[in-house]
Amino acid sequence: MISPELTSLIEPLERFEGIRRRVARLGDRLCDLSYANYYGGAQEDAKRAIRAVLDSDRLLGLQYSPFGGHTLARRAVGDALRVSHGLPFVFSDIVLTPGAMAALQLALRVAGQPGDEVIIPVPCWLDYPLYVRSLGMVPVLVPVEPGSFDLDLTALEHAVSPRTCSVLLSTPNNPTGRNIPARFLQALACVLRSAEARTNKPITAIADETHRDFTTSGQFSSLVGFFERSLVIYSFGKRHFMQGQRLGYVGVSPHHPSRCDVADEIVRWTRITGLATPTALMQGAIPALLALEADLEPIAGWRRRLGHELSVIGYSVVKADATMFLYVRTPAGRDDFDFITDLAAAGVLALPAPCFHHEGYFRLALTASERMLQRALTVFSDLGPDPAIDSRGSVQPR
């Protein structure tokens, strides 16, 4: 039976799904900006890479694979990370998973045990606290800096206790669309080392990098490059716009003090939990997928345009420089879910901040079709903020 604690964590998204079902009758008039399903479809080069695996005559190519994944696919990932992250990854540092969600489950299992605490900066991806709680651990939610949405390093440091086993963050951040600069990651690494010395307990940093490809060229920095006891999470589905294929991995930092033991333990957990590996088909496509250059400009273009036009209308938009999302302040005086309900009735779906353990905002996915995004702007204009009310909710003279 699902516990009341878990039920409370899944309630906001289930409430949104109720709204979605009620407006599904709108059919193709509905502008779906809630989830990052890319309406342009998977890229042709990626589909060709998958077809090539199907067409190959490799013996046992579509049969069972070892726990942790095929060595060839794991080596390809390690080679790619060695180039992108500048660290000496090898195949055994990589454990292939059926998507980032499975990777997160495995990473948390090797980071701690029931009763331990996991620090999570919020707003965060909706199911981080759910996964932590489901494993018997305690999520400790630490708000980011209001307004700037930067990591609040002082608050993070104060949140560390003798029970802390991990810090889990998305970098770049979902839902805010903010890339975390190297200076913050370096400072966070210093905070974690100091906390380890103070509590005499190891702390594992789990860096969810599923949106790192959607960052301005040269701007992404990985926490793995600053803190040794780190695990990196990744999903191929985002970059190639085929998220339903569930292909990802956990990567153990080559500088992790227990590098080999941790990687071996993650592999054993794939068997214990039954999470196993991605399909043999998707594993076979990994080398070709890694070699592809995905066209991400449509997402970046809409990030700039939608952010600008919403600001002109009067919305307060978090300045985003990464991911497939924009995070926008709910008009003053409006309840998050009430506003989302009104948007849905007008034909636009967006996720409210309570889904991300936050309040006062909503998230827009930039993966909708051109027609949806264009029409959504009209709806946002119609339901936009009252110019007589400022961002603090106070009435201003006209």
N, C-alpha and C positions, 0 to 999 in steps of 0.2 A: 504494500500500500504506500502511496506517495505521502510523505510527511507534510504537515502544515507548513513547515519552513520552506520546503521545495515548492509547494503549491503557491505560496506567496511570491516566490521568485518568478514563476512562470505566468502568473496572473496578468501582468500588463500586456504581454504579447498575445495571450489568449483573448484579452479584451479587444485588442486591435483586430485580431482575426474575426471577431464577431462583427466589427464594423465593416471589414472587408466583405464578409459574406452578405451583409445587408445591401451592399451597393453593387454586387456582382452582376445584377440585372442590367446595369448600364452597358455591359458588353464592351464593344470596341470604342465606346465613348469615354471609358474610364482611363484616366492617366495614372499609370502605376509608377510612382516614384518612391515606393516603400522599400522594396528589396532590390538588390543589385543584379537583377536578371537582365542581361544585355539583349535588347530588342533587335540589335543589328545582327545577331547570330554569331556562332563560333566562327573564328577566322578560317578562311579556306586552307591556308598552309597547315594549320593545326589539324583540320579534318583529314588532309592528305597524309599527315604523319601517322594518324591512327589507322587509316586505310592501308598504309604500307605494311603495318604490323599484321593486319588481317590477311594481306595477300602474300606474306612471306611463307616459306615452307620450312621454317626453323622447327626442328624436332622438339616436341613438348612445349612449343612456344605459348600455347594457351592453356597450359595445365597448371597444377599447383606450383606455387613459388615458395621459397624458404621464408620462415619467419624473419621479419626485418626487410625482406625484399631481395630481388636478384642482385648479385654482386655487380653486374654490368651497369644496371640502372643506378645503384647506389654510388658507384665510382663516378658516373657521369655527373651526379649532383655534387659530390665532393670536389671534383675538378672545377665545376662552375663556381662553387663557393670560394674556392682558393683564389680565383680571379676576382670575383666581385667583392669579397670581404677581406682579401689580403691576409688570410690565415691558412695554415697548412692542413686543411681538411683532407681526410682520406675516406675511403668507402665505409669503413667500420664506424665512423662518426655519424653516419646517416642511417636513420630507420624510416623506411617508407611506410606511409599510412594512407588509409582511405579518406583523405582530406584533412584540413586543419583542425576540425573538431576532434577527430580521433587523436591527432598529434597532441592537442592540449590535454586530453585525458591522460595520455601516457606520460607527458612531461610532469603533470601534477603528481602522479603516482611515485615518480622517482625523486620528487623534490621534498616530500614529507610524508606524514602518516596521520591517521585520524587524531583530531585534537590540536594539530598544528594550525598556525595562522598564515594566511596568504594575503599580502597587501596588494590592493588593486586601486590604482588611480581611477577616479570617475569624473566625467562619464566614460563608460567602457563598453566594449562589445557585450551584447545583452546577456550571454550565457556564461560569462566568466564566473560570477558568484554562484550560479546554479551548479556548475561542474565542481567547484570547490566544496560546496555544501554537500553535494551528492557523494563525495568521497569521505565525508566525515570530518572535513577540515572547516576552519572558520574564516570566511571572507572578511577582511578589514578594509572597508571602503574609505579612501582618502580623496577628498575633492581636489581638483586642480585649482590653479589660481583663477579666480573669477575675472571675466573680461578677457584676459590674455589667453586663457586655457593652457598656460605653461604648467609643467610639473611644479608642485609646491614641495620643494625639497625639504624644507623645514618640517612641514607636516608629515612627510614620508618618514623622516628620521624619528620624529616623536611617536610614530605609529609602530615602530619596531619594538617587540617585546621578546622575552626569553622563549616564547612559543612561536616566533616568526620563523617560517621555513622558506618562504619564497616571496618575491615581488613579481607580479604578472602585469604586463602592459602591452598594449598594441602600439607599434611604432612602424609607420605612421599611425595616427590614432583614428579609430573608428568608434564614435561617429563624427568627431569634430573636423576631420580632414586636415589636421595639423601634423606636419612633420616635426619630429623632436630633434632639435639641433644637437650637434656633437657636443657642444659645451654643457648641455643639460645631462646628456648621457655620461659624460666624464664626471660631472659633479655627482650624479646618482651613484656611479661606481665608488666614489670616495665615501659617500654616505653608507653604502652597503658594507664596505670593508671596515669602516669605523664601528658599524653596528655588530658585525661579526666579532670584532675584538671585545666589544662591550658585553655581549651576551654569551660569548664563548660557544656560539652555535653557527654552523654553516648556513648561508642563505643562498638559494638558487634564484637567479634572475631568468625569467621566462619571457623572451622577446617574441611577440607575435608579429611577424613581418609579412603577413599575407598581402599587404597593400604596398610593399616597398617599390614595386615596379611603377606605381602611379605617383611618382615623385619627380620634381624637376631634375633634369639630368645633372648628376654630380652632387646633388644636395643630400642624398640619403646617407646616414651613418648608422651602423649597427651597434647595439649595446654589447654584442659579443666581442667587439673590438676593444672594449674598455674594461669589462669585468670578466674575470676568468671563469667563475662558476656559473656559466650561462648556457641556456638552451635556446635554439632558434626554431620557430615554427613557420612553416610556409605552405602555401596552396598554389598549385599550378592553374587552378580553375579561373582565378581572377585575371591573370595576365592574358590568357588565351580565350576568355569569355566562354568557358564551358564548365561552370562550377558544379553542375550536376554529375560530372564524371568522377568527383571525389578522389583527387590525387594530391598528396602532400607529403610532408616529412617532419620529423624532429631531427635537428642537427645538434650534436654535442660539441661545444667549443673545444678546439684542439688544445687549449690551455687550461681546460677544466682539470682541477687537481685529482679527480677520480675518473678521468676520461674513459678509460676502457671499461671499468666496472659499471659506470652509469649507462654507457651504450649497450652493454650486454644485458643489463637489467631491463632497459626499455624493450629490447627484443623479447625477453622472457615475458614481459607484461603483455605483449601482443598475443601471446598464446593464452595466458591466464584469463585475460579479459575477452578473448574471442574477437578482438578488433582486427586481427590478422593484418593483411597487406592490401594495397590497391589491387585491382584486377590485373591479371597477367597482361592483358591487352594494353592497359594504360602504362604499366611498367615498361613494356617494350617500346612505347612511344617516347619515353623520357629523353633519351639522347637527342632525338630530332626536335622535340619541343624546346629543349634548352638552347638549341641553335637558332631558333626563330626570333626575329625582331617583330614584336607585336606593334600594331598601329594604335597608340594610346592618345593621339592628338584629339580625336573627337571628344574624349572625356575631359581632357585639359581645357579644350575650347569651351565646352559647356560649363565647366567650373568657373571660368572667368566671366562668361556672359551672364549666366544665371545669377552669380553672386552680385555682379554689377547691377543688373536690372531689378533684382529684389531690393537692393539698397536704394535705388532711385525711387521705387514704390514707397519705401519707408521702413522696410524690414531691417533689423539688425542682424547681419550675417557674420559668422565667425570667419576670420580671414583664413581660407584654406589654401594649402600649397601641395596637397597630396590626396590620395585615395580617390574613390568614386563617389564621394558624398559632399554635401554641404550641410552645415548645422546652423539653423536659423532660430532666432528668438521668437517665441510665441508672442503675438500682439499683447500689449499691456492690458491687464484686466481680464484676460481670457484664461480659463482653465485649459491645460494642455489637451486633455481628451475631448473636451467640448469643441475646441478649435479643430482638432483632427476630424471629429465627427462632421462638422460643418464643411470642411474641405472635401470629405468623402461624398457628402450629399451633393456637392457641386461637381464631383467627378474627378477629384485628385486624391490619391492615396499617399500618405507620408507617415513615418513612424514617430510617435511622440517621445519626448525625453524620458518619461518613466520606464520605457523599455530599456533604457541605457543607464538606469539607476541615477537619474538626474531629474531636473524639472525646469520648466520655463523655456524649453526649446523643442524643435522637431528636426528630424533628419530627412534630407532629400537624396535619393539615388540619382546619379547622372547617367544611368544606363538605359533610361527610357528612350522611346523613339523620338525623332525630331518633332513629329506631330504632337506627341504627348507633352513634351517640354514646352513647345510653343503655346499650346492650349492652357497648360498649367499656369503660365505667366498671367494670362487673362483672369483666371480664377483667383490667383494670389492678389491681383490688383483689386478685384471686386471685394475680397475679404480682408484687405490689408489693414495695417494699423491706422488708428484714428490720429490724424495729424495734430489734434488738440491734446493728445496725451503723450508725454515724453517717455523715455525708456524706463523711467522709475515709476511710471504709472500715475504721475501727478498731472492735473489738468493745467494746460498752458493757455494764456490769453490768445485769442485769435487776432 
